[in-house]
Amino acid sequence: MKILLLEDDLILNEIIEEFLVSLKYEVTTVFDGLKASEAIYDEHFDLLILDVNVPNINGFEFLKNLRDNYITTPAIFITSLNSVEDIEEGFNVGADDYLKKPFELKELELRINNIKRLLHLEDDELVISPNIKFNTKLNFIDYDTIKTKLPLKEAQILKYLLTNTNKCVSQDELSSNIWNYEGAPTSSTIRTYIKNIRKVIGEEYIETIKGVGYRFNKK
């Protein structure tokens, strides 16, 4: 699991990084919002840990920019801003959790584990139906014991739709989260990937919402 840490306090940045590395996470650290903006388009991250009062682009603005561009990578704010208004703003711009400084590192670990549990971030197997399972590590579908290997992009699309079950996902959202640092795909390319996934798991699971996007309907 890869984490982007935005924290401008050098000592705290190092402490958190060492702690996360000890938990076997891969960590990229940045000290200002501009560097964070560059990093998010250069690499793929599974989780963002963000201070708010950082140079150039503050944490609230940084996350709002991501959400406005359909990037839904889960985010935890770690900040000394602790008024109700600050917390409200944090969630309004798209945070998944909000941790007030000072905090125990163990609490940060618990918050991360909760997000992983809710969003299935490290699940090796996702259940589509009682007889269809998706191994997200090996990218194969096990359908009544018949295994079908999915190409990488199709596997990434299926995982994203599965982790957003019953939510309408636009093509822009898929593009931003799966091709976030590559050239954006055309609509016809995404349609082809969806068509190929349906051939493996069945037509009924991925619904096309005309003019909007796609929705995975869990049975």
C-alpha positions in Angstrom: 0.0 0.0 0.0 1.4 3.3 -1.1 0.9 6.5 1.0 1.5 10.2 0.2 2.4 12.1 3.3 2.0 15.9 3.2 3.5 17.5 6.4 5.7 20.6 6.5 7.0 20.0 10.1 10.3 18.2 9.3 10.5 16.4 12.6 6.8 15.2 12.6 7.2 14.3 8.9 10.1 12.0 9.7 8.4 10.5 12.8 5.2 9.6 10.8 7.2 8.3 7.9 9.3 6.0 10.1 6.2 4.8 11.8 4.4 4.0 8.5 7.4 2.3 7.1 7.6 0.1 10.2 4.0 -0.9 9.3 5.3 -2.0 5.9 3.8 0.8 4.0 5.5 2.5 1.1 5.7 6.2 1.8 6.4 9.3 -0.3 6.8 12.5 1.7 6.4 16.1 0.6 6.5 19.3 2.5 4.2 21.7 0.6 1.0 21.5 -1.5 2.7 22.2 -4.8 5.0 19.2 -4.4 2.0 17.1 -3.4 0.2 18.2 -6.5 3.1 17.1 -8.7 3.5 13.8 -6.9 -0.2 12.9 -7.3 0.1 13.0 -11.0 3.5 11.3 -11.2 2.6 8.3 -9.0 -0.4 6.2 -7.9 -1.2 6.4 -4.2 -3.7 4.3 -2.2 -4.0 6.8 0.7 -3.3 10.5 1.4 -2.3 11.8 4.8 -2.5 15.6 4.7 -1.6 18.5 7.0 -3.6 21.6 6.3 -1.3 24.6 7.0 1.4 23.9 4.5 3.2 26.2 2.0 2.0 27.1 -1.5 -1.3 25.1 -1.6 -2.9 24.3 1.7 -4.3 20.8 2.4 -7.9 21.8 2.1 -7.3 23.4 -1.3 -5.1 20.5 -2.5 -7.8 17.9 -1.7 -10.6 20.0 -3.2 -8.6 20.2 -6.4 -8.3 16.5 -6.5 -12.0 15.9 -5.8 -12.9 18.5 -8.5 -10.9 16.4 -10.9 -12.6 13.2 -9.9 -9.6 11.8 -8.0 -11.1 9.8 -5.1 -8.0 8.5 -3.4 -9.0 8.3 0.3 -7.5 11.1 2.5 -7.0 11.7 6.2 -6.3 15.2 7.5 -3.8 15.5 10.4 -4.0 19.1 11.6 -4.0 21.4 14.6 -7.1 23.1 13.2 -9.7 21.7 15.5 -12.8 23.9 15.5 -16.1 22.5 14.3 -15.9 24.8 11.3 -12.4 23.4 10.4 -13.6 19.8 10.7 -16.7 20.6 8.6 -14.5 22.2 5.9 -12.2 19.1 5.9 -15.1 16.8 5.3 -16.8 19.1 2.8 -13.7 19.1 0.5 -13.6 15.3 0.5 -11.8 14.0 3.5 -12.4 10.4 4.7 -11.2 11.1 8.2 -9.9 14.0 10.3 -7.3 13.6 13.0 -6.6 16.4 15.4 -3.0 17.2 16.5 -1.4 16.1 18.8 -2.3 12.5 18.3 -0.9 9.1 19.2 0.7 7.2 16.3 -1.4 4.2 17.2 -4.5 6.3 16.6 -3.3 7.1 13.1 -2.8 3.4 12.5 -6.3 2.6 13.7 -7.7 5.3 11.3 -5.8 3.9 8.4 -6.9 0.3 9.2 -10.6 1.5 9.3 -10.3 3.1 5.9 -8.6 0.0 4.5 -11.5 -2.1 5.9 -14.2 0.1 4.6 -12.7 0.5 1.1 -11.2 -3.0 0.8 -7.8 -1.4 0.0 -5.8 -4.5 0.8 -8.3 -7.3 0.2 -6.8 -9.9 -2.1 -10.2 -11.3 -2.9 -13.5 -9.4 -3.6 -16.7 -11.3 -3.7 -18.9 -10.5 -6.7 -21.5 -13.2 -6.0 -21.5 -16.6 -4.2 -20.0 -18.3 -7.3 -17.8 -15.4 -8.6 -14.8 -14.1 -6.9 -12.1 -11.6 -8.0 -8.5 -12.0 -6.9 -7.2 -8.4 -6.9 -3.6 -9.5 -6.4 -3.4 -11.9 -9.3 -6.1 -10.2 -11.4 -8.1 -13.3 -12.2 -11.9 -14.1 -11.9 -12.8 -17.4 -10.3 -16.3 -18.2 -11.8 -17.5 -21.6 -10.7 -13.8 -22.7 -10.3 -13.0 -21.5 -13.8 -10.2 -19.0 -13.6 -10.0 -16.1 -16.2 -7.0 -13.7 -16.1 -8.0 -10.1 -16.7 -5.6 -7.6 -18.4 -4.3 -4.9 -16.0 -6.6 -2.1 -17.0 -9.7 -4.2 -16.9 -8.7 -5.5 -13.5 -8.2 -2.0 -12.3 -11.6 -0.9 -13.6 -13.4 -3.8 -12.1 -11.7 -3.2 -8.7 -12.6 0.5 -8.8 -16.3 -0.3 -9.6 -16.4 -3.0 -6.9 -15.0 -0.7 -4.2 -17.7 1.8 -5.3 -20.5 -0.7 -5.4 -24.0 0.8 -6.1 -22.5 4.2 -6.9 -22.6 5.8 -10.3 -19.0 6.2 -11.5 -18.4 8.6 -14.4 -15.9 8.0 -17.2 -14.0 11.0 -16.0 -13.7 9.5 -12.5 -12.5 6.2 -13.9 -10.0 8.0 -16.1 -8.7 10.2 -13.2 -8.2 7.4 -10.8 -6.9 4.7 -13.1 -5.0 6.7 -15.7 -4.2 9.6 -13.4 -0.6 10.0 -14.6 -1.0 8.6 -18.1 -2.8 9.8 -21.2 -6.5 9.8 -20.7 -8.4 7.1 -22.6 -11.2 7.7 -25.0 -14.8 6.9 -24.2 -14.7 4.1 -26.7 -11.7 2.6 -25.0 -13.4 2.5 -21.6 -16.6 1.0 -23.3 -14.4 -1.7 -24.7 -12.9 -2.5 -21.4 -16.3 -2.7 -19.8 -17.6 -4.9 -22.6 -14.7 -7.3 -22.0 -15.3 -7.4 -18.2 -19.0 -8.2 -18.8 -18.0 -11.1 -21.1 -16.3 -12.7 -18.1 -18.6 -11.9 -15.1 -21.9 -11.5 -16.9 -23.9 -8.5 -18.3 -26.0 -8.0 -15.2 -23.4 -6.6 -12.8 -22.2 -3.5 -14.5 -25.0 -1.1 -15.5 -24.5 1.6 -18.0 -26.1 4.9 -16.8 -26.7 6.7 -20.1 -24.8 10.0 -20.3 -23.3 9.6 -16.9 -21.2 6.4 -16.5 -21.3 3.0 -14.9 -22.6 1.4 -11.7 -21.7 -2.0 -10.3 -24.8 -3.6 -8.8 -24.0 -6.1 -6.1 -26.2 -9.2 -6.1 
